[in-house]
């Protein structure tokens, strides 16, 4: 990509961002759009805020907000996300303050590869951007010492800020866990791998006697997990007919208001998707189905409570100190029996995974890892092809008939500026749901844990396929004929081509922060979907609320996407320092835009009290380690005999990660007893705590005799899908 194409890409992306920001200022001020731009505040009963059309008002509001505001509105997990953004921004800012004024002049004035006439000594041309990179430094040049210093500077800045961030997040988690508010999960543990009960004893009696003997003073009761897939199926069908009935009644009432006093009763077909079958009165049909399903659900509930117990349970204690202690203690000498962990929030539990036995979970985990490995390997093929085919030079070689088209300056510029980046983004968008499905298939018991696992898979996939795949794929493809003629040229060609790939990533990052955050702020797509649903689909208040409820920040994809950008900027920060300002803009603009979204738009679906942070920290260290190894290799191919001076850095990174893990990680896995012992503002109502774990499918339409206290304690929440 030449300089004009790069500048065109940058300018176009910036213009798109400005247009989207102005659209946001205009659309967010219209009363009918409040539920799209201020849903968080509306759900909390707060005033939506400023309705001014000044396009910069949201900036001052976001910048004036504090961490306390984020904690009160969106919780600890969101606050931890902003700690990550601030840490990444700080690393790049402090690194850039030294690297940009030092490295750019050193690279620009060497003329090692470009020569006096601006031509490279190898085949092809040497672009203006490449002159600002380490690729312009001659082999064995003493100037390379400056770049060695730069690698050390970036590394130690990262160590310092990551250490501070870990301390800060630990304080946030401690403050949240010490809250005097009663939280159900702090009084419960999850028990899995329960052995077969002795003869003459039910599983509930077995669990109760086991934990009463160990915790005689604070044991409250147990809830044995059962298989209620069939009950859930009936309940889901029942709820569907209730919604359909409410919708039909709203349509009928609306028809009465259009001049027809009797109204028009809605009709529907009973067959597949309402397209075939007998035509019936919707209101009467739904009432009939509801009356059929209620007794069916109650009958299934009785069967579930008495006959479908599973080897897993939730155990409740009247003391959160006891619950915290029990969640981290060894209860059996055998690892595959009486496995105990802290209970997740009621809304987080993946109930279908709870009964899965110990060894099945281990096997599932290894199978999933193997599938992920295959996914990474096979995805590298199409992404490598994308990186190869979406360069105009390669396209013209492989598809000669497009030469007349790409000769036109306007078309050539647009294709060079956007085609490779858009193709890559589309490939990445297809992956997250598949990885989340795989993570849940491991047998993970909670939603937040599954999202953390999926985000880790997505991060390593992105690094291996996007960063390494695109860099090596494009380089090897473009130099394949030269390599075939002389295999001795592989290393020099890779060394000379690596800095040149920075232009691809520069435009990739620019597209992500200008267009990506522009769309995030303007919420054009959710706005269009909401108004279409309101006009043509939604007839009840519940349907309208469902149409505009925004969801959360989607950590499973947001963290890996941000980590990919950080990895790219890390790895090119010394090779091509001009990428640092782009990284600063990405994380700075992200902090600003998402601050606004966290305060006004997104609604957290769960709270893990910052348990994502150790995984974020590990991946940031992994990105730094990749940067250090990349630089060591790059110094080597530049024949810099002092390249081994980089070797201590990867060792330091591993030691740093080990020390952080030993010092901090345990508290993010278990609750410290000094935290759990803090007093609550009121004595917990243990019956409310217990009932918060009872699923709707087993709540019933009416309280039945079967739902006595003893029966409730055997309830299953083994739902087929969450």
Secondary structure, DSSP 8 states (H G I E B T S, - for coil): --HHHHHHHHHHHHHHHHHHHHHHHHHTTSGGGHHHHSHHHHHTT---------TTHHHHHHHH--HHHHHHHH-HHHHHHHHHHHHHHHHHHHHHHHHHHHHHHHHHTT-TTTTTTTB-SSSSB--TTGGGSGGGS-TT-TTHHHHHHHHHHHHHHHHHHHHHHHHHHHHHHHHHHT-SS--GGGGEEEEE------TT--HHHHHHHHHHHHSTTTEEEEEEEE--HHHHHHHHHHHHHHHHHHHHHHHHHHHHTTT-SS----EEE-SGGGTSS-EEEHHHHHHHHHHHHHHHHHHHHHHHHHH-EEEEEEEEES-HHHHHHHTTS---SSTTSSEEEE---TTTB-HHHHT--HHHHHHHHHHHHHHHHHHHHHHHHHHHHHHHHTSHHHHHHH-GGGHHHHTSHHHHHHIIIIIHHHHHHHHHHTTHHHHHHHHHHTT--BHHHHHHHHHHHHHHHHIIIIIIIHHHHHHHHHTHHHHHH-GGGHHHHHHHHHGGGHHHHHHHHHHIIIIIHHHHHH-HHHHHHHHHHHHHT--SHHHHHHHH------HHHHHHHHHHHHHHHHHHTTTSTTHHHHHHHHHHHHHHHHHHHHHHT---S---SSTTHHHHHHHHHHHHHHHHHHHHHHHHHTT-TTGGGGHHHHHHHHHHHHHHIIIIIHHHHS--HHHHTS--SS---HHHHHHTTS-GGGT-SS--GGGSHHHHTT-----S--
